Amino acid sequence: MESQPPMIPEASAARILIVEDHATIAELVETQLRIEGMCPTICLGGREALQVLEHGAFDLVILDIMMPDVDGYEVFRFLQSNSRTRGIPVIFLTAKSSPADVEHGLALGADYYITKPFSGSDLIRKVKNVLARRRPALAA
């Protein structure tokens, strides 16, 4: 069986930052986004994400909450406090699944709060919904 060449996102592809300390989950999400023609970047922790966000431009952040170095809430607060990143939508993707956790994440201003284990198709649908609101051409 012939292997397929890797998908190369278009220059106008949505730039998604995945902040997830579990490499397997990050790679799974990355693969799903690439299949959809998006351009994902992985950060394996909150500290790395803060550094990348200082200089990078993203259309969406998929953000875990429980990470060992800097948690997702701190990354979210950074996004909200910085005028350059304030408008970037956030989807929390986390194992914190109590109703209070979900309510807290949404009250902070996250666009969606997805609990693990999660459906890949549900994540992609929500990513496309957020992108459609932000830049309709990115969701196509």
N, C-alpha and C positions, 0 to 999 in steps of 0.2 A: 504494500500500500504506500502510495506517495505521500510524503508529508506536505502539508499546505504551508505556503510562506506566511510569516507572521503578518497580522493585520497592522498596517501603518495608518494611524489616524490622520485625517485631513488637518491642515493647518488651522482650520476654524473649529476643530473638534473641542468639545467641552473639556476643560481642565479640571480634574477632580483630585483633591488631596484625600488620601485614605490614611487615617491616624489610628493604628491598631497594633498593639504590642504582640499579638499572636501572629507569627509570620504566615501560618497556613491560612488563617482567615483572611489576612491582608491579600495574599496571593489569589485566593478564590475570588474575592471582590474585584481585584485588579483584572483578572481574566474575564469576568463577566462584563466589566465596563469596556475593556478592549474589544470584545466581541460586538458590543453595541457601537463601536466606532469612536469611543471616548478616549481621552488621554489621561490615564490615572498616574499618580505619583504616590508612592508608599513612604510613610514615616512610621518606624517601629516604636514610637514613644512620643510622649508629649513634649519633651525637651527638644527633640529633633524637629517636631512640627513647628515649635515656636521659632526656631532658626530658619526653617524653610519659608514660613509665612512672612518673615521679615523682608524677604527679597522676591518671593514668587508671587505670581498672579493666578488665582484660581476662581473657577465659576461655582464651586461647591466643595464643602468639606464633609466627609463621612468620618465621624468622630466617636471612638470608644471613650468610655468614662473611666473605667478602672484600669489604670496603667501605673507601673511601679515608680516612675520618675516624676512626671508631672501629669496630674489627672486631666481628664477631658473637660471638667468644669473650669479649670484654670486656663486651658487652651481657649475655651469658649469665651471666658472673660477677656482674654487678650484680644480675640477677634472683635468683640464688641467695643473695646476701649480704644482701638486704633482706627483712625478715620479712613485709612486705606483699605482696611479689611472688614469694617463694620457691616457692609452690605452683602458679604458673602454668606449665602445660605448654609445651614448646618443640618445634617441628619445625624442624630445620635444612633449608634449601633452598639448595643451594650448588653451585658448579662444582668444589669440592674433592672429587675422586671416587676418590682412591686408597683401597685397603683400610685403610691406616693412618689416613687422614682420617676415614673412616666409623667405625672402631673408636674413635678419639679422641672424636668427637662423641657417640657413644652412651655411652662411659665417663664423660663429663662429666655425663650425666644427661638428654640429650635424649630425647624420647619416640620420635621417628623422625628419620632422616637421609635426605633425598631429594636425589639428585644431578641437576644440570642436564645436558642437557635432561631434562625431566620430563613425565610424563603428568598432565594436569589431572584426569582421573578418579581416578588413583592418589592424588594430593594430597587431593582431596575425601574419598575413602574413609578416608584416614589422619586427616584433620581430624575426621571424624565419629567414628572410633574413639576418638580422644583425648577428644573432648567427651562421648561416651557413658560413659567411665570417670569423667570429672570431674563432670558433671551430666547424667544420662540424659535429661532433658527437652530439653536443648540439641541433642541429636543427631537428634531426630525430624524 
